[in-house]
Amino acid sequence: MLEVDLDARIGPLPLRAHFSIASGPLALVGPNGAGKTSLLRVLLGVLGPARGRIALDGVPLLDTARGIELPPEQRRLGYVPQHYALFPHLSVLANVEFGMPRGLSRPARALALLESLEVAHLAGRRPAALSGGERQRVALARALAAEPKALLLDEPLAALDVGARRQVRDFLAARLRTLALPTLLITHDAGDACALAERIAVLENGALVQLGTPDELRAAPATRFVADFLSGH
């Protein structure tokens, strides 16, 4: 379980959020400038809040009251950035190996991850030779290579063209259900939020204003943004 209880100030923006993710994905949505990316960076350990606690399976990653603040590399969080950030000079296999602990089994483990995501045949290619959907799968494999206990996905489908989006979304939704890891994904797309996550958290002006299933949010939207966001979905 990923537990988040934060009270921060990022520049002029207050950031207040309290939620937990037991397993599977939670979609984080909100207007531009609401603080979604800042929240993600606090979870990763890149930004530190004024007060707060983040725990993963009961282990504190951050607890300002107790003086605990683990560095990013010790947080066991798998991260897939918006444009995937694959190393262009490395092969697909080497990209996945990069996040793994040192050991003789690294190539075999990396190849097994690529096989599980149905892209093992691309192991020798460079990222520039891949489609958007293929790059996404490789980025997910790299995030999983370190055996994380939770996943953070920043706009996982935003880099895809319209033609590939639905197919890749269906694949990612199925894969996230199989992994059953606590997953927080940021999206601006209501279709993606409803397809990929069982619950949606809405952040506005740095504050979490509503959290629930898509049906619950449609039935009783807390703000105009929530009503407009889910209109037609």
Secondary structure, DSSP 8 states (H G I E B T S, - for coil): -EEEEEEEEETTEEEEEEEEE-SSEEEEE-STTSSHHHHHHHHHTSS--SEEEEEETTEEEEETTTTEE--GGGS-EEEE-TT----TTS-HHHHHHHTS-SSTTHHHHHHHHHHHTT-GGGTTS-GGGS-HHHHHHHHHHHHHHT--SEEEEESTTTTS-HHHHHHHHHHHHHHHHHH---EEEE-S-HHHHHHH-SEEEEEETTEEEEEE-HHHHHHS-SSHHHHHHTTT-
